[in-house]
């Protein structure tokens, strides 16, 4: 938990308001004044209008009428000359005796300009030497007040907390033997002796009986790790599921340079070569890793191993999400590479390309299959958009009012993967249309990667995705402040904020912004200290659910 500065900033205006309120005795507005005194003399009579005052008002009205008949022009002298030289119209005009003249216009105030200044003249671009023009000097144009305001630098917000989840969760700490006793109102964990006498974060700052702010407990928990389910059995290692596109478009050839020669290979051949290299490398470095293979075209194939026969899904089976989840739940887990490497290599070499692209059902099946072990990875490799069954993106292009929107399907699929602790990465081949808008949201929501690679660089991208280690899953972060402070930029404004992070990798970071609670009657005084607590609830790679608690004390200042 890193703060932008060593202090918690409170605006001086809020501090002054707090001091003024503390010095004033509260009194009901319905009661009379405390020191009311009856006046000894009666009030003076109202003023009367004398004849002299009436005469002065009439003379002013006449002057106003004369001034109202004059019309202002920028070239007033020209119009006066025109009126002098023009011949008067001697023909009498008929007037309607029933018409009445309206009241005279009031005189123009002295502070109002005759010509409104709402036009800003922009400087003309520099002209060539052949046609020189006179450029106006900068002093001829008045600077607009908005220009001065925009030139001022923006003030930074010092009340920012940066939470590097990968670094915090990687720090080793011995778990406490006692269970945490959180506050029943806000969930804070304060006392390291498993007792909560008075919650610092729930203290009623606005209560009239509270003369001063609550004191920070001396034995508050600075850093603690708790096993929420001590009897939970650790699970085995995570899975890696390769979800490979074998539709007809994967048979398109590409030209690549190998040394001094140019060769032509299909997209599927490049994918096969990359997967075989990854399997060989994993079997040498991590032989206990379990790897599964799912391919999809117009049907979805779950490739088996020695004790499990490959299973095909097609037709109406690919249109029901619940059916696909049940099929995945009944499948056995693939064996580790130390037992299944040769079988897996033969299956990869025997792939062939044909048919349409049922990407949606294959992705759902792979995620459901990997969900039995937290931290598992699903790597989707495709060269085209889904055009069959669930998540069909071509029907979305034709008819926007499809019964089941493909966009909503992939959003729900991302939420399902996060809830199960599965990381989904998408690998696309350069020069293809895969509609990465939807697939990219799926990968971003699960802390996966979206890569567009050349055919001869697929192996490198596969290796980087596999090496991107997942540190924790099902992560939820909570920040607790005293009631005199409040969070900013959150969905629910208050002194407590919660973020559903999901999967955590080495680059996962989040930030919180906070400040003084302007609605509170009391704010922290400069020189005092406030306590801020961070709670991280997550699931470790071995499957155990833990709670990590950090508490920091910060000094308050009103000097920016």
MILUM-270249 format. One record per residue (C-alpha): residue number from 1; x, y negated, z negated. Coordinates in Angstrom, 3 decimals. Layout:
N
<NUM; <X; Y; Z>> ...
***
This chain:
560
<1; <0.000; 0.000; 0.000>> <2; <1.808; -3.084; 1.293>> <3; <0.549; -6.631; 0.694>> <4; <1.174; -9.509; 3.086>> <5; <2.684; -11.486; 0.183>> <6; <3.402; -11.028; -3.514>> <7; <0.391; -13.083; -4.609>> <8; <-3.383; -13.137; -4.275>> <9; <-4.354; -16.518; -2.837>> <10; <-7.370; -18.418; -4.191>> <11; <-8.457; -21.719; -2.644>> <12; <-7.800; -24.768; -4.902>> <13; <-11.368; -25.980; -4.326>> <14; <-12.738; -22.783; -5.883>> <15; <-10.401; -23.164; -8.858>> <16; <-11.514; -26.767; -9.416>> <17; <-15.153; -25.739; -9.155>> <18; <-14.543; -23.035; -11.718>> <19; <-12.909; -25.524; -14.114>> <20; <-15.755; -28.008; -13.722>> <21; <-18.351; -25.352; -14.461>> <22; <-16.492; -24.210; -17.539>> <23; <-16.466; -27.780; -18.971>> <24; <-20.161; -28.500; -18.391>> <25; <-22.828; -27.347; -20.859>> <26; <-25.706; -25.649; -19.059>> <27; <-29.134; -27.220; -19.671>> <28; <-32.501; -26.507; -18.126>> <29; <-33.690; -28.984; -15.507>> <30; <-37.207; -28.929; -17.042>> <31; <-36.008; -30.489; -20.290>> <32; <-35.645; -34.297; -20.680>> <33; <-32.164; -35.832; -20.816>> <34; <-30.281; -35.164; -24.027>> <35; <-29.574; -38.867; -24.813>> <36; <-32.722; -40.491; -23.526>> <37; <-33.217; -44.158; -24.572>> <38; <-36.322; -46.293; -24.038>> <39; <-35.552; -49.612; -22.217>> <40; <-36.039; -52.750; -24.350>> <41; <-37.254; -55.011; -21.508>> <42; <-39.852; -54.294; -18.811>> <43; <-38.695; -53.838; -15.207>> <44; <-38.640; -56.943; -12.952>> <45; <-41.639; -57.625; -10.664>> <46; <-41.422; -56.654; -6.984>> <47; <-40.025; -59.353; -4.654>> <48; <-42.461; -61.616; -2.773>> <49; <-42.070; -63.020; 0.726>> <50; <-41.856; -66.819; 0.791>> <51; <-42.770; -69.065; 3.730>> <52; <-39.113; -69.733; 4.419>> <53; <-38.339; -66.008; 4.728>> <54; <-41.259; -65.487; 7.111>> <55; <-40.011; -68.348; 9.302>> <56; <-36.524; -66.788; 9.505>> <57; <-37.950; -63.389; 10.468>> <58; <-39.979; -64.918; 13.321>> <59; <-36.919; -66.712; 14.686>> <60; <-34.977; -63.429; 14.653>> <61; <-37.767; -61.661; 16.577>> <62; <-37.622; -64.354; 19.280>> <63; <-33.868; -63.875; 19.629>> <64; <-34.353; -60.134; 19.949>> <65; <-36.882; -60.576; 22.767>> <66; <-34.519; -62.872; 24.658>> <67; <-31.622; -60.472; 24.307>> <68; <-33.788; -57.526; 25.422>> <69; <-34.530; -59.201; 28.762>> <70; <-30.836; -59.153; 29.676>> <71; <-29.651; -55.975; 31.459>> <72; <-25.998; -55.092; 31.121>> <73; <-23.924; -54.305; 34.203>> <74; <-20.259; -53.581; 34.500>> <75; <-19.977; -56.238; 37.256>> <76; <-22.287; -58.756; 35.629>> <77; <-20.847; -61.750; 37.525>> <78; <-21.725; -60.157; 40.865>> <79; <-25.351; -59.632; 39.861>> <80; <-25.623; -63.190; 38.524>> <81; <-24.398; -64.561; 41.853>> <82; <-26.874; -62.380; 43.717>> <83; <-29.768; -63.679; 41.620>> <84; <-28.685; -67.293; 42.194>> <85; <-28.458; -66.961; 46.006>> <86; <-31.588; -64.866; 46.456>> <87; <-34.837; -66.676; 47.327>> <88; <-37.582; -66.305; 44.764>> <89; <-40.741; -64.532; 45.760>> <90; <-43.365; -67.275; 45.970>> <91; <-46.247; -64.888; 46.510>> <92; <-48.159; -64.576; 43.252>> <93; <-48.613; -61.011; 42.034>> <94; <-51.764; -59.751; 40.490>> <95; <-51.493; -58.624; 36.902>> <96; <-53.795; -56.455; 34.919>> <97; <-55.074; -58.421; 31.916>> <98; <-55.741; -55.205; 29.982>> <99; <-52.066; -54.225; 29.938>> <100; <-50.132; -55.096; 26.803>> <101; <-46.396; -55.487; 26.487>> <102; <-44.568; -53.070; 24.246>> <103; <-42.381; -54.026; 21.314>> <104; <-38.944; -55.379; 22.013>> <105; <-35.936; -53.074; 21.910>> <106; <-33.676; -53.401; 18.870>> <107; <-30.242; -54.930; 19.408>> <108; <-27.318; -52.614; 20.160>> <109; <-25.281; -51.864; 17.011>> <110; <-21.786; -53.296; 16.915>> <111; <-20.146; -49.891; 16.409>> <112; <-21.680; -48.433; 19.600>> <113; <-19.566; -48.720; 22.755>> <114; <-21.168; -50.133; 25.866>> <115; <-19.643; -47.406; 28.050>> <116; <-19.861; -43.859; 26.614>> <117; <-16.501; -42.080; 26.450>> <118; <-17.478; -38.548; 27.367>> <119; <-15.448; -38.165; 30.564>> <120; <-11.908; -36.813; 30.294>> <121; <-9.801; -37.479; 33.384>> <122; <-7.425; -34.635; 34.181>> <123; <-4.010; -35.530; 35.598>> <124; <-3.710; -34.827; 39.315>> <125; <-1.148; -32.262; 40.540>> <126; <2.201; -33.555; 41.793>> <127; <2.061; -34.652; 45.439>> <128; <4.696; -34.358; 48.118>> <129; <7.100; -37.202; 49.043>> <130; <5.322; -37.718; 52.362>> <131; <2.118; -38.882; 50.713>> <132; <3.030; -40.611; 47.464>> <133; <0.211; -41.613; 45.166>> <134; <0.189; -43.804; 42.141>> <135; <-0.024; -41.673; 39.023>> <136; <-1.893; -43.153; 36.083>> <137; <0.151; -43.678; 32.957>> <138; <-0.625; -41.576; 29.895>> <139; <-1.624; -44.685; 27.968>> <140; <-4.583; -45.270; 30.295>> <141; <-6.392; -42.224; 28.998>> <142; <-7.618; -42.005; 25.423>> <143; <-6.772; -38.791; 23.654>> <144; <-9.824; -36.744; 22.825>> <145; <-10.271; -35.851; 19.151>> <146; <-10.625; -32.159; 20.003>> <147; <-7.110; -32.082; 21.440>> <148; <-5.621; -33.072; 18.107>> <149; <-7.622; -30.403; 16.298>> <150; <-6.576; -27.702; 18.747>> <151; <-2.905; -28.639; 18.405>> <152; <-2.937; -27.803; 14.701>> <153; <-1.523; -24.349; 13.890>> <154; <-3.937; -21.751; 12.595>> <155; <-3.573; -20.891; 8.940>> <156; <-2.674; -17.312; 8.162>> <157; <-4.475; -15.127; 5.677>> <158; <-2.108; -13.956; 2.908>> <159; <-4.722; -11.617; 1.407>> <160; <-4.111; -8.621; 3.685>> <161; <-3.304; -5.044; 2.668>> <162; <-1.504; -2.721; 5.097>> <163; <-1.959; 0.990; 4.406>> <164; <0.497; 3.293; 6.192>> <165; <-1.264; 6.578; 5.601>> <166; <1.502; 8.756; 7.022>> <167; <4.095; 7.317; 4.638>> <168; <1.829; 7.367; 1.576>> <169; <0.658; 10.933; 2.095>> <170; <4.167; 12.161; 2.859>> <171; <5.379; 11.030; -0.584>> <172; <5.495; 14.028; -2.871>> <173; <3.858; 13.756; -6.277>> <174; <3.087; 16.482; -8.829>> <175; <-0.660; 17.062; -9.208>> <176; <-2.251; 16.205; -12.540>> <177; <-3.505; 19.068; -14.637>> <178; <-6.604; 17.153; -15.720>> <179; <-9.528; 16.258; -13.478>> <180; <-10.246; 12.587; -12.748>> <181; <-13.159; 10.890; -14.513>> <182; <-14.354; 8.230; -12.083>> <183; <-16.625; 5.353; -12.995>> <184; <-20.265; 6.222; -12.387>> <185; <-20.896; 2.834; -10.712>> <186; <-17.901; 2.140; -8.457>> <187; <-15.910; 5.408; -8.573>> <188; <-12.685; 3.860; -9.905>> <189; <-10.130; 6.015; -11.740>> <190; <-8.526; 3.857; -14.412>> <191; <-7.417; 5.687; -17.528>> <192; <-4.562; 8.166; -17.294>> <193; <-5.860; 9.847; -20.474>> <194; <-9.045; 11.022; -18.770>> <195; <-11.177; 8.426; -20.566>> <196; <-13.130; 5.496; -19.125>> <197; <-14.128; 3.148; -21.935>> <198; <-14.748; 0.006; -19.872>> <199; <-14.411; -0.249; -16.100>> <200; <-12.217; -3.139; -15.033>> <201; <-13.736; -3.284; -11.546>> <202; <-17.350; -3.250; -12.813>> <203; <-16.826; -5.996; -15.408>> <204; <-19.675; -8.567; -15.209>> <205; <-17.654; -11.672; -14.330>> <206; <-20.815; -13.766; -14.007>> <207; <-22.195; -12.715; -17.401>> <208; <-22.577; -15.738; -19.744>> <209; <-21.161; -13.736; -22.640>> <210; <-17.928; -13.148; -20.708>> <211; <-15.756; -15.999; -21.892>> <212; <-12.691; -14.910; -19.938>> <213; <-11.793; -12.468; -17.208>> <214; <-11.302; -8.808; -18.170>> <215; <-7.797; -7.760; -19.100>> <216; <-5.989; -5.192; -16.998>> <217; <-5.754; -1.948; -18.993>> <218; <-2.253; -1.122; -20.142>> <219; <-2.582; 2.576; -19.334>> <220; <-4.115; 2.325; -15.870>> <221; <-3.181; 4.904; -13.261>> <222; <-0.461; 3.603; -10.930>> <223; <0.042; 6.758; -8.843>> <224; <-1.827; 10.015; -9.257>> <225; <-2.580; 13.157; -7.249>> <226; <-5.596; 15.305; -8.115>> <227; <-6.663; 18.692; -6.745>> <228; <-10.420; 18.368; -6.332>> <229; <-10.903; 22.119; -5.816>> <230; <-8.098; 23.898; -7.684>> <231; <-9.523; 27.362; -6.986>> <232; <-9.620; 26.773; -3.221>> <233; <-7.443; 29.266; -1.366>> <234; <-4.874; 27.853; 1.076>> <235; <-5.591; 28.698; 4.691>> <236; <-3.287; 30.023; 7.354>> <237; <-1.454; 27.969; 9.949>> <238; <-3.345; 25.822; 12.436>> <239; <-4.378; 26.807; 15.956>> <240; <-3.440; 25.462; 19.377>> <241; <-6.100; 25.937; 22.058>> <242; <-5.172; 25.288; 25.698>> <243; <-8.311; 24.290; 27.635>> <244; <-7.294; 24.462; 31.315>> <245; <-9.257; 23.319; 34.366>> <246; <-9.331; 26.007; 37.107>> <247; <-11.918; 24.370; 39.387>> <248; <-11.488; 24.165; 43.156>> <249; <-9.731; 20.781; 43.057>> <250; <-6.801; 22.350; 41.189>> <251; <-5.799; 24.088; 44.442>> <252; <-4.799; 20.760; 46.045>> <253; <-1.071; 20.683; 46.783>> <254; <1.401; 17.955; 45.866>> <255; <4.877; 17.270; 47.215>> <256; <7.704; 16.983; 44.699>> <257; <11.464; 16.744; 45.005>> <258; <13.572; 19.509; 43.489>> <259; <17.200; 18.598; 43.932>> <260; <17.742; 17.860; 47.614>> <261; <14.626; 19.681; 48.786>> <262; <10.934; 18.774; 48.822>> <263; <8.512; 21.522; 47.861>> <264; <4.720; 21.785; 47.850>> <265; <2.830; 23.285; 44.925>> <266; <-0.750; 23.279; 43.808>> <267; <-1.843; 21.431; 40.700>> <268; <-2.675; 24.718; 39.012>> <269; <0.854; 26.001; 39.636>> <270; <2.319; 22.957; 37.885>> <271; <-0.008; 23.515; 34.919>> <272; <0.858; 27.224; 34.745>> <273; <4.571; 26.460; 34.705>> <274; <4.158; 23.837; 31.946>> <275; <2.044; 26.118; 29.726>> <276; <4.475; 29.030; 30.131>> <277; <7.401; 26.846; 29.059>> <278; <5.475; 25.630; 26.000>> <279; <4.545; 29.183; 25.000>> <280; <8.152; 30.320; 25.339>> <281; <9.444; 27.400; 23.262>> <282; <6.825; 27.879; 20.524>> <283; <7.545; 31.608; 20.294>> <284; <11.219; 30.818; 19.664>> <285; <10.790; 27.941; 17.186>> <286; <7.390; 28.651; 15.582>> <287; <6.537; 32.333; 16.143>> <288; <3.731; 32.210; 13.554>> <289; <1.751; 29.675; 15.602>> <290; <-1.575; 30.995; 16.876>> <291; <-2.319; 30.014; 20.486>> <292; <-5.572; 30.569; 22.384>> <293; <-6.499; 30.052; 26.039>> <294; <-9.825; 28.842; 27.488>> <295; <-10.332; 28.112; 31.184>> <296; <-13.310; 26.477; 32.886>> <297; <-14.700; 26.074; 36.380>> <298; <-18.380; 26.874; 37.082>> <299; <-18.072; 29.264; 34.117>> <300; <-16.084; 29.241; 30.876>> <301; <-13.671; 32.070; 30.075>> <302; <-12.307; 32.847; 26.616>> <303; <-9.195; 34.869; 27.322>> <304; <-8.622; 37.774; 24.966>> <305; <-5.682; 39.734; 23.621>> <306; <-4.928; 43.326; 22.741>> <307; <-7.872; 43.932; 20.403>> <308; <-10.273; 41.471; 22.024>> <309; <-11.659; 41.549; 25.560>> <310; <-12.041; 38.312; 27.502>> <311; <-15.545; 36.838; 27.346>> <312; <-17.362; 34.905; 30.101>> <313; <-20.083; 32.275; 29.608>> <314; <-22.116; 30.933; 32.524>> <315; <-25.525; 29.679; 33.615>> <316; <-27.959; 28.693; 30.864>> <317; <-25.430; 29.586; 28.158>> <318; <-23.483; 26.434; 29.056>> <319; <-26.430; 24.093; 28.440>> <320; <-27.049; 24.755; 24.735>> <321; <-24.671; 23.261; 22.186>> <322; <-25.848; 25.369; 19.253>> <323; <-25.425; 28.572; 21.236>> <324; <-21.837; 27.658; 22.106>> <325; <-21.063; 26.944; 18.438>> <326; <-22.482; 30.322; 17.395>> <327; <-20.392; 32.092; 20.031>> <328; <-17.249; 30.343; 18.766>> <329; <-18.071; 31.202; 15.147>> <330; <-18.285; 34.917; 16.000>> <331; <-14.960; 34.963; 17.838>> <332; <-11.905; 36.299; 15.993>> <333; <-8.883; 34.057; 15.548>> <334; <-6.128; 34.601; 18.124>> <335; <-3.012; 36.346; 16.783>> <336; <0.336; 34.529; 16.387>> <337; <2.736; 34.281; 19.294>> <338; <5.009; 36.868; 17.732>> <339; <2.289; 39.414; 18.586>> <340; <0.568; 37.842; 21.589>> <341; <3.218; 36.052; 23.679>> <342; <3.491; 38.554; 26.528>> <343; <-0.276; 39.011; 26.865>> <344; <-0.784; 35.255; 26.939>> <345; <1.895; 34.770; 29.595>> <346; <0.288; 37.381; 31.872>> <347; <-3.103; 35.702; 31.508>> <348; <-1.665; 32.293; 32.413>> <349; <0.087; 33.667; 35.500>> <350; <-3.135; 35.334; 36.707>> <351; <-5.242; 32.135; 36.863>> <352; <-6.869; 31.092; 40.162>> <353; <-8.796; 27.961; 41.155>> <354; <-12.377; 27.819; 42.487>> <355; <-15.809; 26.351; 41.687>> <356; <-17.084; 23.241; 39.902>> <357; <-15.929; 21.646; 36.626>> <358; <-17.838; 22.597; 33.450>> <359; <-15.581; 20.518; 31.206>> <360; <-18.160; 19.643; 28.526>> <361; <-19.085; 23.209; 27.473>> <362; <-15.435; 24.279; 27.491>> <363; <-14.403; 21.348; 25.269>> <364; <-17.218; 22.068; 22.806>> <365; <-16.327; 25.755; 22.674>> <366; <-12.619; 25.018; 22.138>> <367; <-13.320; 22.513; 19.326>> <368; <-15.717; 24.908; 17.599>> <369; <-13.168; 27.702; 17.889>> <370; <-10.381; 25.527; 16.408>> <371; <-12.555; 24.142; 13.594>> <372; <-12.010; 27.193; 11.358>> <373; <-8.524; 25.903; 10.465>> <374; <-7.907; 22.174; 9.715>> <375; <-5.258; 20.384; 11.717>> <376; <-5.776; 22.515; 14.824>> <377; <-5.150; 21.042; 18.273>> <378; <-7.167; 21.271; 21.481>> <379; <-5.275; 20.263; 24.651>> <380; <-7.552; 19.644; 27.651>> <381; <-5.818; 19.579; 31.043>> <382; <-7.990; 18.576; 34.010>> <383; <-7.817; 16.775; 37.336>> <384; <-11.464; 15.793; 37.872>> <385; <-14.593; 14.586; 36.175>> <386; <-17.080; 16.988; 34.639>> <387; <-19.785; 17.820; 37.183>> <388; <-21.596; 20.823; 35.708>> <389; <-23.746; 21.613; 32.665>> <390; <-23.226; 19.701; 29.386>> <391; <-21.447; 16.359; 29.681>> <392; <-22.028; 16.108; 33.437>> <393; <-20.547; 12.750; 34.464>> <394; <-21.627; 12.840; 38.120>> <395; <-25.335; 12.947; 37.218>> <396; <-24.646; 9.976; 34.973>> <397; <-23.419; 8.033; 38.002>> <398; <-26.517; 8.897; 40.051>> <399; <-29.206; 8.491; 37.407>> <400; <-28.564; 6.319; 34.355>> <401; <-31.724; 7.632; 32.645>> <402; <-30.578; 11.221; 32.282>> <403; <-32.214; 13.167; 29.421>> <404; <-28.912; 13.801; 27.652>> <405; <-26.440; 11.015; 28.340>> <406; <-22.899; 12.194; 28.972>> <407; <-21.516; 9.233; 27.065>> <408; <-23.498; 10.136; 23.957>> <409; <-22.477; 13.784; 24.350>> <410; <-18.756; 12.991; 24.244>> <411; <-19.236; 10.542; 21.350>> <412; <-21.027; 13.210; 19.326>> <413; <-18.355; 15.706; 20.310>> <414; <-15.679; 13.366; 18.925>> <415; <-17.528; 12.966; 15.626>> <416; <-17.940; 16.738; 15.379>> <417; <-14.217; 17.279; 15.982>> <418; <-13.274; 14.711; 13.310>> <419; <-15.586; 16.283; 10.753>> <420; <-13.934; 19.653; 11.380>> <421; <-10.363; 18.306; 11.306>> <422; <-9.599; 19.035; 14.982>> <423; <-7.297; 16.846; 17.100>> <424; <-8.231; 16.626; 20.790>> <425; <-5.748; 15.427; 23.429>> <426; <-6.507; 14.926; 27.121>> <427; <-3.900; 15.421; 29.831>> <428; <-4.857; 14.220; 33.308>> <429; <-2.976; 14.493; 36.574>> <430; <-1.959; 11.286; 38.290>> <431; <-4.096; 10.166; 41.233>> <432; <-7.350; 11.818; 40.108>> <433; <-10.684; 10.495; 38.809>> <434; <-11.392; 12.064; 35.416>> <435; <-13.611; 9.364; 33.879>> <436; <-11.143; 8.775; 31.063>> <437; <-13.564; 6.289; 29.484>> <438; <-15.507; 9.104; 27.832>> <439; <-12.627; 11.547; 27.398>> <440; <-10.430; 8.753; 26.057>> <441; <-12.946; 7.929; 23.321>> <442; <-13.004; 11.604; 22.389>> <443; <-9.215; 11.652; 22.016>> <444; <-8.975; 8.291; 20.216>> <445; <-11.609; 9.242; 17.662>> <446; <-9.680; 12.396; 16.748>> <447; <-6.225; 10.693; 16.660>> <448; <-5.203; 12.540; 19.805>> <449; <-3.445; 11.322; 22.940>> <450; <-4.595; 10.444; 26.441>> <451; <-1.875; 10.990; 29.042>> <452; <-1.863; 10.531; 32.817>> <453; <1.192; 12.377; 34.107>> <454; <2.751; 13.387; 37.383>> <455; <2.473; 17.084; 38.235>> <456; <6.194; 17.736; 37.680>> <457; <6.111; 16.013; 34.229>> <458; <3.349; 18.068; 32.623>> <459; <5.723; 20.152; 30.512>> <460; <7.219; 17.060; 28.826>> <461; <3.775; 15.715; 27.976>> <462; <2.650; 19.091; 26.618>> <463; <5.693; 19.168; 24.323>> <464; <5.051; 15.650; 22.984>> <465; <1.414; 16.453; 22.223>> <466; <2.377; 19.632; 20.369>> <467; <5.110; 17.860; 18.377>> <468; <2.686; 15.113; 17.258>> <469; <2.140; 16.667; 13.845>> <470; <-1.139; 16.163; 12.009>> <471; <-0.435; 15.195; 8.391>> <472; <-3.983; 15.259; 6.996>> <473; <-7.578; 15.693; 8.100>> <474; <-10.997; 14.476; 6.934>> <475; <-9.357; 11.401; 5.423>> <476; <-11.455; 8.732; 3.669>> <477; <-9.895; 5.528; 2.302>> <478; <-11.487; 3.360; -0.425>> <479; <-10.218; -0.026; -1.658>> <480; <-11.505; -1.418; -4.980>> <481; <-11.272; -5.081; -6.053>> <482; <-12.554; -6.900; -9.155>> <483; <-15.933; -8.558; -8.724>> <484; <-14.318; -11.995; -8.508>> <485; <-12.856; -10.935; -5.133>> <486; <-14.608; -9.627; -2.037>> <487; <-13.631; -7.834; 1.150>> <488; <-13.895; -9.589; 4.515>> <489; <-14.673; -8.131; 7.912>> <490; <-16.395; -5.012; 6.566>> <491; <-19.903; -3.782; 7.332>> <492; <-20.938; -4.215; 3.693>> <493; <-19.582; -7.282; 1.946>> <494; <-18.574; -6.613; -1.644>> <495; <-15.685; -5.706; -3.896>> <496; <-15.532; -2.107; -2.574>> <497; <-14.768; -0.952; 0.960>> <498; <-14.628; 2.533; 2.492>> <499; <-13.202; 3.678; 5.844>> <500; <-13.757; 7.081; 7.434>> <501; <-10.353; 7.608; 9.062>> <502; <-10.576; 11.295; 9.961>> <503; <-7.313; 12.788; 11.214>> <504; <-3.990; 11.241; 10.184>> <505; <-0.788; 11.435; 12.212>> <506; <2.561; 9.669; 11.952>> <507; <1.247; 6.414; 13.464>> <508; <-2.032; 6.037; 11.553>> <509; <-2.317; 2.643; 9.827>> <510; <-5.282; 0.582; 8.620>> <511; <-5.655; -2.892; 7.093>> <512; <-8.078; -4.578; 4.693>> <513; <-8.723; -8.329; 4.335>> <514; <-10.049; -9.877; 1.144>> <515; <-10.432; -13.207; -0.624>> <516; <-12.131; -14.985; -3.493>> <517; <-15.826; -14.284; -3.962>> <518; <-17.372; -17.686; -3.252>> <519; <-20.717; -16.492; -4.586>> <520; <-19.208; -15.697; -7.972>> <521; <-19.354; -18.314; -10.722>> <522; <-15.853; -17.471; -11.891>> <523; <-12.694; -16.939; -9.848>> <524; <-9.284; -15.739; -11.030>> <525; <-7.226; -18.591; -12.456>> <526; <-3.774; -19.314; -10.996>> <527; <-1.108; -17.528; -12.996>> <528; <-3.385; -14.653; -13.984>> <529; <-3.137; -11.135; -12.565>> <530; <-5.675; -8.924; -10.827>> <531; <-5.658; -5.176; -10.288>> <532; <-6.356; -3.534; -6.902>> <533; <-6.908; 0.201; -6.511>> <534; <-6.518; 2.373; -3.418>> <535; <-8.065; 5.851; -3.220>> <536; <-7.269; 8.312; -0.417>> <537; <-9.308; 11.485; -0.221>> <538; <-8.067; 13.950; 2.389>> <539; <-7.520; 17.566; 3.268>> <540; <-4.000; 18.906; 3.409>> <541; <-2.684; 21.129; 6.170>> <542; <-3.105; 24.172; 3.938>> <543; <-6.806; 23.391; 3.546>> <544; <-6.796; 22.014; -0.023>> <545; <-8.804; 18.842; -0.703>> <546; <-6.943; 16.273; -2.815>> <547; <-7.394; 12.711; -4.099>> <548; <-4.486; 10.253; -4.180>> <549; <-4.883; 7.110; -6.326>> <550; <-2.660; 4.006; -6.224>> <551; <-3.133; 0.917; -8.421>> <552; <-1.216; -2.361; -8.002>> <553; <-1.223; -5.600; -10.028>> <554; <-0.926; -8.905; -8.155>> <555; <-0.436; -12.437; -9.463>> <556; <-2.966; -15.131; -8.479>> <557; <-1.916; -18.462; -6.972>> <558; <-3.614; -21.457; -5.335>> <559; <-0.488; -22.589; -3.461>> <560; <-0.590; -21.456; 0.147>> 
***
